[in-house]
Amino acid sequence: MSISDLYSSGKHKQEIGHFASVVKIAKIDDIISAGEQLLLDRAAKKLNISSEEYQIILKNPEKFPVNPPVSYDERIERLFRLTRMIFADEVIDKEEVGILRKIAVALNFPADNAEKVCDEAIHLVLNDNDLDDFTTAIKKVNAV
């Protein structure tokens, strides 16, 4: 399979971009912990990432753009999954938070509000909020 085959549909292109973002966060310390591996496996399954695509993305996630969904709620859900990945190894790295902020901007959260949105996202995941509560809180923080 060539890399161009990975971009067969718009929806799948978004899923690949999102999975690559999750991989970027997992690989920030060059080690994928057991918790991170579990989240990667779950994300791959949920996003319909084949084992071949999984391996290609794992080797070089930087090759794949974010491709944010149009739906605001779907973008918030992606932020939720990415934030959960930060906590998967039970260590929050400064670099992970930096990547999360960059990805938040790529997900079309305003650049001047990305830090506030990501700080709130980290707080919500740290306090074990579910996706519904997370969505409500992020909408309040990101209200324009």
Secondary structure, 3 states (H helix, E strand, C coil): CCHHHHHCCHHHHHHHHHHHHHHHHHCCCCCCCHHHHHHHHHHHHHCCCCHHHHHHHHHCHHHCCCCCCCCHHHHHHHHHHHHHHHHCCCCCCHHHHHHHHHHHHHCCCCHHHHHHHHHHHHHHHHCCCCHHHHHHHHHHHCCC
